Amino acid sequence: MSKHWAAIGTVAKRELAAYFESPVAYVFLVIFLLLAGFFTFTFGGFFERGEASLAALFNWMPWLFLFLVPAVGMRLWSEERRQGTIELLLTLPVAPWQAILGKFLASWAFLVIALALTFPIAITVNWLGDPDNGVIACGYFGAALLAGTYLAIASMTSALTRNQVIAFILAVVLCLLLVLVGFSPVTDLLARWASPWLVESVTRFSVLTHYDGLQKGVLDSRDLLYFLSVMAFTLFATGVIIRSHRAG
């Protein structure tokens, strides 16, 4: 088991180092932090809320990640396929699932680092008032799970095509579908002609349904299971796609 994790760790270190060797990573971090601040203090109505919390930040995360996470994940396999290095990677003494997990964990770690860099906003909230830091921590945990879910989907779409733009668009569309099936205007429209049980069943597939409780500080095993299941399924699908390319 330790050999498996050593191989995964090697791939993850290589991938994470590659991020910071490129100026693109730093550009992404700056854009993410600027947008996080903008959505929190401007669109999020931080001061109008009159409460010491990061609800203004976490409410916008599903939409903020909708474009930024696929932008990170689109190159995971598309770039390897375009440059022809995927064959080299898969001939190394690393199983395909180890390469998939290693690349995914490295990209997820990069996104978690980006999230962690929003700590000045949390400090600002503590300076202005007396927030429930447990709720804030749970919100960050939920945001990390949300980022991982979007990223796993982007990994799958990246394995489908050599073109990064196509991989990006496919990932955005799939992630958007997972958002919209739990988005209030959409569910209200659905409720006009569908039975309540059908509406409820559909909303259970939405990231918003399961993210909502976490951002409010409620840890529910069903929400955790949802995010981990989507990640596991899409990473498994990534493995099937890559093995089919290898066989072909």
N, C-alpha and C positions, 0 to 999 in steps of 0.2 A: 504493500500500500504506500509506503514511504517513497518507493521508486516512482510510482505514478505521480505523486504530488511533487516530487523533485522535477519531473519532466514538465509538469504544468507550471511550476514556479519558474523554470528556465524560460519557457515561452512567454510567460507573463512579464518577466523582467525585461526581456528583449523588446517586447511590444511597448511597455511603458516608457522605456528609455528612448524608443523611436519617437514617441510623442514629443518629448522635451528636447529632442535634437532638432526639431523643426519649429520655425517661428509661428507656424499655424496654430500650435497648441496655445501659445501665449496670446495670440490674437483672439482665439476662442474664449480663453479665460477672461480677458478684458471685456469682450462683448457680453459674455454671460453676466459678469458682475455689474456692468452698466445697466443691462436690461433688468436684472434682479432689483437694483436700486430704483430704477425708473418705475417698474410695475408696483413696487411696494409703496413708494412715497407719492407717486402721481396717480396712476390708474387705480391703485389699491386703496386710495383714500385713507392712508395711514393715520394722519392727524385728525381727520373727520370722524374716525371711529371712536376716538376718545377712550381707548383701552390699551393697556400695555400687553400686546401680544404680537405674534408674527403671522396672524391670520391673513393679513394683506399680502404677505410674501407667498405663503403656502397655497392660497386660493388660485394664484396665477401659475403655479408650477406645472400643472398638466398641459397648459397652453404654451408656456415658455419652453418646456422640454420637447414639445411637439415638433419643433424644427431644429433645435440645437442638438438633441440626442441623435437623431438620424444623420445629422451632419458629421458626428463623431463616428458613428457605426458604419457609414456607407463605404468606408475604405477598408474595413476589416478583411474582406475576402475579394472584393472587386479589384483592389490594387494588386493583390497576390496573383489573381488570374490574368490581369492585364499585362503584368510584367513577366508572367510565366514562372514566378517563384513558388507558386503553390505546389508544383510537382516536386521541387527541391525540398520544400517544407515537409511534404508527406512521405518523402523517401528517408528522412532522418529517423532515428530510433524513437520516434514520438507517434503514438497512436492518434488517429484523426480526432477522437473525442478529447484527448489531452491538449491538442493544438487549439481546438474550438474553445475549450474551457479556459485555457491560458490566455488567449487573445481577448475573450470576453471579460475575464476578471481584471485584466490590465486596463481595458477601456472603462470598465465600471469603476475601478480605483481612480482613474483620471476624473470621472464625473463626480465622484465623492469628494475629491480634492477641490473641485470647482465649488461644490456645495459648502464645504468647510470654509472656503475663503469668503463666504458671506457673513462670517462671524461679527464683523463690525456692526451689522444691522441688529444682531442679537444683543450686542453690547449697548447699542443706542437705546434699545427697548428697556434694558435693565437700568440704564442711566435715567431715562425719562419716567419710569414707574417701577412697579413691583410685579413683574409677570410670573406666571407659573412656568418655571423652566422645565418642569417635567413634560408639560404639553409641548413646549418648544422642541425638546429632545425627541419626542414622539413624532412631531411634525417633520423633523429632519430625517428620522428613520423612514417614515412614509415616503418622503421625497426621494430618498436613496433607492427604495424598492421600486418606485415609479420609474426612475431613471434606468434601473436595471431591466425592467420589463420592456420599455421602449428600445433599449439597446439590444436585447435579445431578438426582438422583432427585426431591427435594423441589420443584425448579424445574419439572419435568415435571408433577407432580401439582398444583402450584399453577396451571399453565396450564389444567388440565382443568376447574376449578370456580371459581365466585365465592366459595364458602364456605371460609374459611381453616381451619376445624375439620376439614372433610372432606379438604382438601388435606393437613393434618397427619396425619390417621389413615391415609390412603392411603400417604403417604411412610413412615410408621413401619412399616406392614405390609410394604411392598416391601423396605425396608432390613432388616427382621427376617428375611425370607425369605433374603436374601443372607448373613445371619449364620448362620442355622440349618442351611443345607445344608453348612456346614463345621464345625458345633458337634459335639464328640465324642459326647455322648449320642445325638444324632440319627443321626450316621453309624454308630455302633455298632448302633443299632436297624435301620438300613437294611441293614447288612452281614449281618444274620441271614437275610434272604430274597433279597437281591440279590447278583449276582456282583461280585467285587472290581473289575473294570474299570468297572462301572456306578457303584459307590460312588466310585471315584476320579474318574470323569468329572463326577459331580455336585459333588464337593467343589471341583473347579477353578473352579466358578462362585461360590464363597463368598469374601467379603471377608476372612474369618479366615485362609483358606489363604494368601492373598497378603500379608496384613498381618503374619502371624506371623514371616516371615523378616526383614522390615524392622525390626520392634521388637527383633529379636535382633542387628541390625547387619549383616544380609546384604542387599546391594544386588543384585537380580536383574532383568535387563531384562524378563523375563516378568511379574514382579509390577508393574513400572512400566507395561508395556503393558496389563495387565488394568485397572488403575485409570483410565488415560487413555482406554481403549476404552469403559468403562462411562460415563464422563463425556461423551465425544463422542457416543455413541449416545443417551443421555437428553437431551442438549442439542439434538441433531438432532430428536428426537421432540418436544421443546418447540416448536421452530420449526415443525414440521408442524402441531401443534395450534393455535398462534397464527395461522398463515396460514389455517387452516380457519375460525377465528373471524372473521378479517378478510374472507375471501371470503363468509362467511355474512352 
